[in-house]
Amino acid sequence: MKKEAIITLPNPHLREKSKKASPVSEETLQLVKDMTSASLDWEDSRPHEISAALAAVQIDRLERVVIVRGNFEDKSDREFVTLINPEIVKREGSIVSDYEGCLSVSNIYGKVPRHSKIRVRALDENGQEIRFKAEGFLARVIQHEIDHINGTLFVDHIKEDKEAFYTLDEKGELQPLDYEKDIATNEVLWS
């Protein structure tokens, strides 16, 4: 599957809650393969970014399936971990604001507040329940993806914060956006 399969705003499916994925099946395993190939194809087109994770809704499948990169530091490590029907069972730690982007929100980045630690329950690709703690960047990524399967986007957390929106310049550096000009009147973001 190619990066063109990744849907972006204003596609209304991004604002819908995904349905619980059925027990692990060939269809679910194919969905994971499709998500991985679309994610990596997107990444290959972006010299300054990695694809940290993807939710099934982002390839227009309203199922509670998420893939998360196994190694955020090494772009050559292209393995992902699959989380089926993931849920956050506990949020812990402090609230930390940090930068986020999204494959489904083109060219806009934001400084989003999230919990620094979470506890997660999900099924793996074999249908086995897994439970784990995540903190830091991994906790942020998982919260972002679980938001996706609940119909929420990162911009929804910061829509009132005039200093939270950015874009990447040609060197891959974040540059602030003009809230009134670029964000407040952007019908694509808020439809």
Secondary structure, DSSP 8 states (H G I E B T S, - for coil): --GGGS--TT-GGGGS--B---SS-HHHHHHHHHHHHHHHHHHHT-TT----EEEGGGGT--BSEEEEES-SS-TT---EEEEEEEEEEEEEEEEEEEEEEETTEEEEEEEEEEEEEEEEEEE-TTS-EEEEEEEHHHHHHHHHHHHHHTT--GGGGTTT-TT-EEEE-TTS-EEE--IIIIITT-HHHH-
